[in-house]
Amino acid sequence: MKIVDPATEEEIAFIEPGEVGPVVENAKRAFASWRRVSPGDRAKLLRRFASVIDAHIDELAAIEVRNAGHTQGNARWEAGNVRDLLDYYSGAPERLCGLQIPVAGGWDVTFHEPLGVVGVIVPWNFPMPIAAWGFAPALAAGNTVIIKPAELTPLTALRIGELALEAGLPEGVLTVLTGPGSVTGRELVSHPDVRKICFTGSVEVGKQIMAACAPDLTRVTLELGGKAATVLFADANLEKAAAALPGAVFDNAGQDCCARSRLLVERSVHDEFLALLEPHVRNWRCGTDMGPLISAAQRERVASYVDNPLMQGSAPHGKGYWFPATVLAAGPGDRHWREEVFGPVLSVMPFDSESEAIRLANDTEFGLSGSIWTRNLGRAMRVSRAVEAGVLSVNSHSSVRYWTPFGGVKQSGLGRELGPDAPLAFTDTKNVFISEED
């Protein structure tokens, strides 16, 4: 697999695909001993892993800047997020508490048993954090993990796998398996000794993975597409919303399933808000505020959605898959309003009432995230309950905190990641009754 720097189009590495069978067998053997590591010792190993990641933040960030085209600031945050996730879930092994349930004639207790080998299939848009969303809680619960990075962006995953060994994790506990999704990913998903798959990516591939998991009843967590809406009411702090919105749409060049790529603005402030937004859009800079798109094919795809922009920033010419921040007027049937563009493109539509705003926000197959801007607390609560999305924020654009649950509804996915309960998703609950009689 040829690895290319999307900012320069320079070939930076060539990676040979791995073999699924031996990797799964090794992870299965490692599971037999890893599950028996005491909770306290497993917690210490995860804390040590976090410390090793912390010592290599700059190195990991530099790799991601070249491999994924991320800005230096974003890449450092992403590497730090891996460290923080390991620190957070290092507290889980000693807190995976079961229950003692009152019964007649004895005692009844429950245990949270690890599943076994877990496959974490990672997309190219956030290679480090999304890998850690899966492997950190899975390891904490006593599973062994195989990371299958995207074929475009495997380099940080490979280095994290090396750092896991440096931190003292036994061989086979955390393994990186490279290769194309159509071959390596498919074999991993259908392997009978893989007991759970965590996948982040497109709806189409997510459905294929779910079908491939069905014969062995392999568990799945799916985080799929998004078409998040910002619903802006006339009573909102318009200046604050205008300053915050570009980061919510254009960060990572819009290659984010949580990107607030649809904007619904109450008609009475529509023109005023766009006037406030325009300087922020025009000043959103390629190279500092956002990097390039991941590939030439992705740039061509994004460009196919853009015609007659309302406003647009600038992008470098020459080498690199750059695309400017772009705002488009939208109608309900427009492709850029309905489909996930996965680029720095914002679609704008006015609304006249709260009920219309809710209807338009929900008029999509997706339901991952979104934002509501209003100073009216009652309206904020009503609209939050009515909008069909797994993660919402009011008067902000925050979607992901590692200590709170994350996931979508409708075509945006199945299951939840992150938050205090994530390790439980990598366990089975076992119930044991102990009779009082000999």
N, C-alpha and C positions, 0 to 999 in steps of 0.2 A: 504494500500500500504506500503510494507516494504521498508525503505530507508536505503541504504548501503553506507558507506564510500569506494570509489573505491581504495583508497590507502592502506586500511587495511582489506577490506572485512567485516568490523564490522557493524552490524545493529545499526543505530543511531536514528531511529525514526520509528513510525508507524502512517500513516495518513489515516483517514477515508475519502472516497470520498464525495463530496458535492452533493446537489440536484440542478439541473439546473433550474427547473421551478421557485421556490421561489427566487433564486438569480436574475434571469432575471426580475421577477416582481418587486423586490426591486429596481433594477437599473432603470427600467422604471419609477417608482414613483419618484425616486430621480432626474431623468432627467427633470421632469416638473419644478422643482425649480432651479436646477443647471443651466439650460440654461438662467434663468432670473437673475442670479448673474451678477452684473455689470462687465464690462471688467476690471476695475481697481481692484475691490475686488477679482475677479478670479485670476488676476495676483499676488496679495498679497498672496493669499493662496498657489499658486504654489511656490512662493519664500520661504514661510514659510516651505513648504514641503521639498524643497531643503535644507534648513537649518537643518531640523530635520534629513534628510538622512546624511548630513555632520557630524552631531554629533554622528552618529552610523556607520561610515565607518568601524572602526575596528571590530565591532560586525558582520556586514554584511559580511565582508571579511572572518572572522573566520568561519561563517556558510558555505560560499561557498567553502572554502578549504576542509571542511569535507564532504559536500554533493556532490560536483562536482569534487573534486580532483584537483582543480586549485592551482597553486603556490600562495604564499602569495602576491607577487608583482602583479600578474595578478588580483587576487581577489580584492585587494585594488583599482586598476585602474578601475575595473568593477563597484564597488560601487560608486567610484567617478564619473564615467560616468553617472550614474543615477542622481546624484546631478547636474551635468553640464547640462544634458538634461532638467531637470526641470527649472534650471536657464535660459537657453536659450529660452525655449518656454514660460516662464513667460512673455516674451516680446510680445508674439503673440496676446493675447486677445485684447489689445488696438490698434493693427495694422491690424486687419482683416477688411481692408477697402474695401468697394464696389466701384462702379463707378457711376458717373453722366454722362449719355450718351445724347448728343444733339438729340432732336426730335422736330417735329412740333406739336404745339397745347398743349404743356404741358412740364412735366419733366419726365425723365426716370432714375430710380436709381436701383442699384443691392445691394443685401444683401447676406452674406454668413451664411446660416442657419445650425446649427448642425444637424447631422443625427439622433441621439438618442443613443441607447445602442450599444456599440462597443465591440466585442470579440477579445481579443489578445491571440492567441495560441502560446506558447513559447516553443522553443526546449531546450534540455538539455545541449547544448554545451556552450552557453553564457546566462544563465538564467536571470541575472539582466539587462544587457544592452539592450537585444532584447525586454524584457518586456517594458522597458522605451521608446524604439523607437516608440512603439505603444501608450502607455498610456499618455506620456507627451504631444505630439501634439493634441491627441484626447481630453484630458481634457481642454487644452487651447482653443480649438474650441467650447467648451460647451457641449461635449458629456459625458455620463457616460460610464465607462469601466469595463469589466469583464476580469481579467487575468486568463487564463487556463494554468498553468505551466505544463511542462513535468512531467509524473508520477515519473521519477527517481530523479528529482531535484526541489521539490516544496518549500524548506524551506526558501530561501531568499524571494520568492514572498509572502509567508505568513507573514513574518516579515515586508516587505514593506507595505502590506495592513494594518497592525497594526500601522505603523508609519504614514500612510496617515491620519488615524483617530486622532492620537496624534497631527498632524499638523493642524487639524481643518477642514479637508475636511468632508462634511456631509456624514452620513452613506448611503451607496448605490452608492456613486459617483465613488469609486474605490473598487472593490470587487475581492477577489481571490477565484477561484473555482477549487478545486482539484478533480482528478479522471483520469482514463485511457482515452486516446484519442479515443479508439474504442467505448466507451460508452458516457462518459461525453462530450468529444470533439464533437462527432457526434450530440448529442442532442443540444449542444450550437449552432453549425453551422446551424442546420435545424430549430431552433426556430424562429417563424415568427416575434417576437418583437426585434430580433437582426438585426440591419440595416447595419452593416459592420463587416467583419472578416479580421483580419490581421494574417497571418500564415507564420511561418518560419519553414521549414522542408524539407522532401523528395519530389521529383517530383511526385511520386505515390500518396502520401497522398494529396498533393496540388491539383492534378487533381480531387480527390474524393471530396475535399472541394468545389472546384469550381462547380462541378456538383450538390452537395447538396445545394449550394446557389442559383442555377438557378431558382427553382420554385418560390421563393419570390423575385427574382432579388436583392438579398443581395449583396452589393458591396464587393469586395475582393481585398486585396493586398497580393501577394504571393512572398516570397523570398525563392527560392528552391535551388537545388543543384548547385555545381560548379566543374569545372576542370580547374582551372586557369593556364595559361602558362606564364612563364618568357621567353622572347625572348632576347637572349644575342648575340649582334653583336661583331665582333672582335675588333672594335675600342673602346669598353666600358672600363671603369675603372675596370679591372678584380679583383683586390684585394678588392676593395670596394664591388663589387657585390658578391664575395665569402663570405665576412664577413656578408653581409646582408641577404643572401638567407636562411640560416638555420632558422632564426626567422620567415621568411615568410612562411616556409613549416611546421616546427615542433612545433611552438608555440601552446599551448593548445593541445599538442600531436597530431597535425594535424587535430584535430576535428573542422574544420573551413571551411565553404563553400568558403571562399576567399583564402584558402591555395594555394600557388603557387606550386602545386603538379606535374606540368609538366615543364621540363626545356628543351628549345630548344637552342642549342649552335652552333654558326657558326663553321664549321668543322675545320677551320684553327687554332682555339684556344681551341678546345674541350679538348684535353689531358692536356694542360696547365691549363685550368680552373678547371678541376676535381682535379688536383694536389693541386691547391690553396684551393679548397673546402674541401678536405678530412680532414685536421686537425680540421676544424670548426665542421664537422659532428661528428667526433670521440670525440670531447670535449663537445658536447651538452649533458647535464647531466639530467637524470631523477631525479626528486625531487627538483631541483633548477631551471633549465631552462624550464622544462615541467613536468606536472603531469602525472598520469596514464590515460589510457583509461577509459571510463565511466563504462564498465561492462565486465564480462567474455565473453559474446557473442560478444561484439565489438572487444575484443582482438583476439578471434578466427577468426572473419571475416577478420581483418587486416592481420593476419598471413597467411591466405589462399592466399594472393596476392604475398607473398614474397618467392622468390627462387633465390639462387645464387646472393646475393647482391654484388654490386661493392664496397660498403663501408658501415660500420654500427657502431653505437655507442654501449653503453652498457646499460643494464637495471637490476634493482634489481631482485633477486630471492626470492621465498617465497610468502608471502601475497601481494595482490595488483595486479591491472590489468595493469602492466607496459609493455611497448614495446619500443625498442630502435629506435633512429633515423636511417633511412635506405635509401640507394640510390640504384636504379636499372637501368640497361641499358634497353632501350625500343625499340620495333618495333611498327609500326602503328597498328597492330592487337592485341597487348598484352592487357590483361584485366586491368592490373594496369595502363596502359596508357589511356584507354578509360573510365573506370568506376571510380566513386568517392569512393576512398578507405576510406576516413575519418579517417586517422591515419597518423603517422609520416613517410610517405613513399614518396620519390621523384623519379620520372621517368625521365630519361635523353635520349635525342635523338639529333643527329647532323643535321644541315641543310647547304645547299650550297649557297643559294641566298635569297634575300629579299622576292621575290615572293613565294619561297618554304616555308620560315618561316611563312608568312601570311597564306598560305594554310594549313600548319600543325597546326598552332594555332587555326584556325577556324574549323578544322576537329573534331568537337565534338558537341554533342547536347546541351552543356551548353554554357553560355555566361555571367558570372557574373563579373569577375575581371581579372586582369593580369598586367604584368609589361614588360617594354621595356627598355633595357639598350643599349645606344649608345651615342657617343659624337656628332653625326651628327644631328643637329636640324631639317633639312629637312626630313631626314629619320624618326626621332622620330614622326613628325607630320603625314607623310604618313602612317606609320604603325599603329599609334594610330587611324587614321580614318578608316583603313582597317580591323583591328581586331574587331571581333564581340563580344563586351563585354560592360556591362553598366558602369563599373568603371575601369579605367586604370591609371597607374602611370609610369612616365619616370624616370629612374635612382633612383628608390626607390621602396618600396613594400607597400606603404600606400594604403589602400582601403577605410577605414571608418573614416570620420570626421563628427561629429554630425551637423555641420553647412553647409555641402555640400550634394547633393542628392546621394542616394545609391539605387541600384537595378539592375536587370539583364535583359537580352534578351534571346530569344529562350526558352529552357526548364528551364532556371534559374529563371524565375519568371515574374511577372506582376505588374506594378506600381512602384512607387518610395517612399522611406522612407527618413527621415532626411532632413536637409537643410531648408531654409527659407520658402519653399512652403508646407511643410508637413501638417500643420494644414488645408490647403485648401482641402486636400484629405479626410478630415472628415466633409466636409460640402457640402450642395447643394447651387447652386447659384439661388437666387430668383430675378426675374425681376419685377419691379413695375412701371407702367405708371400712372402719375397723370395729369389729364386733367386741362387745364387752366379754363375751363368752370365750372360754379357752378353745 
